[in-house]
């Protein structure tokens, strides 16, 4: 039987083209089944004494998002030549997600950076990331290394093409975010979700605060020095101002000029803000696992904790933006050798071996 369609020939052709194009649209991604998007909410298990973690409203934590972020954290195809991943410069085993093999990590073109890789520890409680704070969130931070010409050196568009060609990633993104096309924003969102689960809170010091173990006399004296200002009558190391134990982070997440230099080859925070008053200021890193995350300072200039303590003991170098907390410039702390040893012994109580060996943070098989 024939059906007569009373349409002008041009309208009829347009109608046919519409049907054809509609069929192509429906068939363009037959594997994108939105019914698969049913993410499982994930709640952060925060250690005792830690504040609530602020989760961005547009990137809620899910089991699927975290699993995808973990896979992407170890994904070498995010680099131009498929040789390095986020984990290449943030190594779990031994180094507590820092890169303690070198002062400056090397990118795919054999070019070294100019700053030491910061350890990823309890980053979900942080803000303003990188040494100069140029990234306002973990999501923004995760976007940076891929196109950076001295790091992973790859256009995000090229990285996305690689992920879309993979047999698994399209479905993983669909299950995590309900999207049918991969993009850099959701890559960064997934990595940020994973990084928010990377929590360290079971060091000897944590066990001490929970009443499970005791500190040795040397560790206890080091803790006292850590939390005390130097006075005319009492020695002190003045550490707690920027690295206090309250809240569990051992960092105030602020930026300080701690007297490393009087003349600056690295402008620090000023490079991000353009404010001359930020010259030579860098983010105070967490002291958790500090025993394992050297070399130390933004440029890795100190190889050992002993060298770090000596810097503060001598008082630091004067400059126009020197932090007022560096009260002993030109004078020094005058710590004895025994006090320096006690201070380092306390810092070593912040080592959390469970964090280094947590299988939930390791490369997925």
C-alpha positions in Angstrom: 0.0 0.0 0.0 1.2 3.5 -0.9 0.8 6.5 1.4 0.4 9.9 -0.2 2.2 12.8 1.6 0.8 16.1 0.6 4.0 18.2 1.0 5.9 20.4 -1.4 8.9 18.5 -2.7 11.4 20.8 -0.9 9.5 20.4 2.4 9.4 16.6 1.8 13.2 16.5 1.3 13.7 18.5 4.5 11.5 16.1 6.4 13.5 13.2 5.1 16.8 14.9 6.1 15.4 15.5 9.5 14.5 11.8 10.0 18.0 10.8 8.8 19.7 13.2 11.1 17.6 12.2 14.0 18.5 8.6 13.4 22.2 9.5 13.3 21.8 11.4 16.6 20.1 8.5 18.3 22.8 6.0 17.0 25.8 8.3 17.6 26.5 6.9 21.0 24.6 3.7 21.5 26.7 2.7 24.6 25.6 5.9 26.5 22.8 4.4 28.6 21.9 7.1 31.1 20.1 4.5 33.2 23.6 3.4 34.4 24.0 6.7 36.2 23.0 5.9 39.8 26.0 7.1 41.9 26.5 5.9 45.4 27.1 8.8 48.0 30.3 8.6 49.9 30.9 10.1 53.4 34.3 11.3 54.5 35.5 9.4 57.6 37.3 12.3 59.3 39.8 11.5 62.1 39.2 12.7 65.6 39.8 16.4 66.1 39.5 17.2 62.4 36.9 19.8 61.2 34.2 18.9 58.8 35.5 18.8 55.2 33.8 21.3 52.9 32.8 19.5 49.8 31.9 21.6 46.7 28.2 21.5 46.0 28.9 20.8 42.3 31.2 17.9 42.9 29.7 15.7 45.6 31.6 12.6 46.8 30.5 9.3 45.3 32.0 5.8 45.2 32.0 5.9 41.4 33.7 9.3 41.2 36.4 8.3 43.7 37.1 5.1 41.8 37.4 7.0 38.6 39.7 9.6 40.1 41.9 7.0 41.5 42.3 5.4 38.1 43.0 8.8 36.5 45.6 9.7 39.2 47.7 6.8 37.9 46.8 7.3 34.2 49.9 7.9 32.2 47.9 8.7 29.0 47.3 12.1 30.5 50.8 12.9 29.5 51.9 13.7 25.9 54.1 10.6 25.5 52.1 8.3 27.9 55.0 8.0 30.3 54.0 9.9 33.5 50.9 10.4 35.6 50.0 12.4 38.7 51.5 9.5 40.7 54.9 9.9 39.0 55.5 13.0 41.1 53.4 12.1 44.0 54.5 8.6 45.1 52.6 6.8 47.8 55.2 4.2 48.9 58.1 5.6 51.0 57.5 9.2 50.1 53.9 9.9 51.3 52.7 11.2 47.9 55.7 13.5 47.5 58.6 13.2 45.1 61.5 12.8 47.5 63.9 11.4 44.9 64.8 14.8 43.6 64.5 18.6 44.4 62.6 19.2 41.1 60.5 16.7 39.2 61.2 16.1 35.5 58.5 16.3 32.9 58.2 14.3 29.7 60.6 16.5 27.7 63.3 16.1 30.3 62.8 19.6 31.6 62.9 20.1 35.4 60.5 22.4 37.2 61.7 25.1 39.7 59.7 24.0 42.8 59.6 20.9 44.8 56.5 18.7 44.5 54.2 19.2 47.5 53.0 16.1 49.3 49.3 15.3 48.9 48.1 14.8 52.5 44.7 15.8 53.9 44.3 18.2 50.9 40.5 18.1 51.3 40.9 20.6 54.2 43.1 22.9 52.2 42.5 25.9 50.0 44.6 27.9 47.5 46.8 25.1 46.1 50.4 25.0 44.8 53.2 26.7 46.7 52.0 30.1 45.5 48.2 29.3 45.9 47.3 30.0 42.3 44.7 27.3 42.2 41.6 28.1 44.3 40.4 24.4 44.6 41.5 20.9 44.2 39.6 20.8 40.9 41.5 23.8 39.6 44.8 22.3 40.8 44.1 19.0 38.9 43.6 20.9 35.7 47.1 22.4 35.7 49.8 19.7 35.2 48.4 18.2 32.0 48.9 21.2 29.7 51.9 22.5 31.6 54.8 22.5 29.0 57.4 21.4 31.6 55.2 18.7 33.2 52.8 16.4 31.2 52.8 18.7 28.2 49.6 17.7 26.4 46.6 19.6 25.3 43.5 18.6 27.2 41.7 17.9 24.0 44.3 15.3 23.1 44.1 13.8 26.5 40.3 13.5 26.3 40.6 11.8 22.9 42.8 9.1 24.4 40.4 8.5 27.3 37.4 8.3 25.0 39.1 5.7 22.9 39.6 3.5 25.9 37.2 0.6 26.3 36.4 1.4 30.0 36.6 5.2 30.5 33.3 6.2 28.7 31.2 4.0 31.0 33.2 5.0 34.1 32.5 8.7 33.4 28.9 7.9 32.7 28.5 6.1 36.0 30.3 8.7 37.9 28.9 11.9 36.4 26.0 11.0 34.1 27.9 12.4 31.0 28.1 10.8 27.6 31.2 12.8 26.5 34.4 13.1 28.5 35.9 16.5 29.2 38.7 18.0 31.2 36.5 19.5 33.9 35.1 16.1 34.9 38.6 14.5 34.8 39.7 17.1 37.3 36.5 16.6 39.4 37.2 12.9 39.6 40.8 13.4 40.6 39.8 15.9 43.3 37.2 13.5 44.7 40.0 10.8 45.0 42.4 13.3 46.6 39.8 14.2 49.2 39.8 10.6 50.5 43.6 10.7 51.0 43.5 11.3 54.7 46.3 10.7 57.2 45.3 10.5 60.8 46.9 7.5 62.4 50.4 8.5 63.3 52.0 7.9 66.7 51.0 11.5 67.6 47.3 10.8 66.7 47.4 7.6 68.8 48.9 9.7 71.6 46.0 12.3 71.4 43.6 9.4 71.5 45.2 8.0 74.7 46.5 4.8 73.0 50.2 5.4 73.4 52.6 7.6 75.3 55.3 9.8 73.9 58.9 9.3 75.0 60.5 12.0 77.2 62.4 13.3 74.1 59.2 13.4 72.0 57.3 15.1 74.7 60.0 17.7 75.2 60.0 18.2 71.4 56.3 18.7 71.5 56.6 21.3 74.2 59.3 23.2 72.2 57.1 23.0 69.1 54.3 24.8 71.0 56.3 27.4 72.7 57.7 30.8 71.9 61.3 31.6 72.8 61.5 34.1 75.7 64.3 35.5 77.8 63.8 32.8 80.3 62.5 29.8 78.3 63.6 28.2 75.1 61.1 27.6 72.3 60.9 26.6 68.6 57.9 28.8 67.6 56.6 26.2 65.2 52.9 26.2 66.3 52.1 29.5 64.7 52.1 28.2 61.2 52.0 24.4 61.9 49.8 24.0 64.9 48.3 20.7 65.9 44.9 22.0 66.5 42.5 20.7 63.8 44.9 17.9 62.9 46.4 19.5 59.8 49.8 20.9 61.1 49.4 23.8 58.6 47.5 27.0 58.8 47.0 26.9 55.0 48.4 30.4 54.8 51.3 32.0 53.1 54.5 33.1 54.8 57.9 34.6 54.1 59.9 32.4 56.5 63.2 34.2 56.0 64.8 31.9 53.4 66.2 34.8 51.4 66.7 38.5 51.4 66.8 38.7 47.6 64.2 36.6 45.7 64.7 34.7 42.5 61.2 33.1 43.0 58.5 35.7 43.9 56.3 33.1 45.5 52.7 34.2 46.2 53.3 37.6 44.4 53.5 35.7 41.1 49.9 34.6 41.7 48.4 37.8 43.2 50.6 40.6 41.7 50.8 42.1 45.1 54.4 43.1 46.1 53.5 42.5 49.7 53.3 38.8 48.9 56.9 38.6 47.7 58.7 35.6 49.0 55.6 34.1 50.6 54.9 30.4 50.2 52.2 28.1 51.5 53.0 26.5 54.8 53.0 22.7 54.0 51.6 20.2 56.4 54.2 18.6 58.7 52.4 15.2 58.6 54.8 12.6 57.3 57.5 15.3 57.2 60.1 12.7 58.0 59.4 11.2 54.5 58.6 14.2 52.3 62.0 16.0 51.9 63.8 17.7 50.4 62.2 20.7 52.1 61.0 24.2 51.3 59.5 25.3 48.0 62.7 24.8 46.2 63.9 21.7 48.1 67.0 23.5 49.3 67.2 21.6 52.5 67.9 17.9 52.2 67.3 16.9 55.9 65.2 17.9 58.8 68.4 18.9 60.6 69.0 21.5 58.0 65.5 22.8 58.3 65.9 23.2 62.1 69.2 25.0 61.6 67.5 27.5 59.4 65.0 28.4 62.0 67.5 28.2 64.8 69.6 30.9 63.1 66.5 33.2 62.8 66.2 33.5 59.1 67.2 36.3 56.7 65.6 39.8 56.8 63.5 41.2 54.0 60.7 43.7 53.5 58.0 41.0 53.6 59.5 38.8 56.3 56.7 37.3 58.4 56.2 39.1 61.8 56.2 35.6 63.3 59.9 35.3 62.5 60.6 37.3 65.6 64.2 36.1 66.1 65.8 37.2 62.8 69.4 38.2 63.5 69.3 36.5 66.9 68.1 33.0 66.4 66.3 30.5 68.7 69.5 29.4 70.4 68.3 25.8 70.7 70.8 23.3 72.2 71.7 20.2 70.3 69.6 18.2 72.7 66.6 20.4 72.0 67.0 20.1 68.3 67.1 16.3 68.6 64.0 16.4 70.8 62.2 18.6 68.2 63.0 16.2 65.4 62.0 13.2 67.4 58.6 14.9 67.9 58.2 15.6 64.2 58.9 11.9 63.5 55.8 11.0 65.6 53.8 12.6 62.7 54.8 9.7 60.4 51.7 7.6 59.5 52.8 4.4 57.9 49.2 3.3 57.3 48.9 6.2 54.9 51.9 5.0 52.9 50.4 1.5 52.7 46.7 2.1 52.4 45.5 -0.1 49.5 42.7 2.3 48.7 45.2 4.9 47.6 47.4 2.5 45.5 47.3 2.0 41.8 44.2 0.0 40.8 44.8 -3.3 39.1 
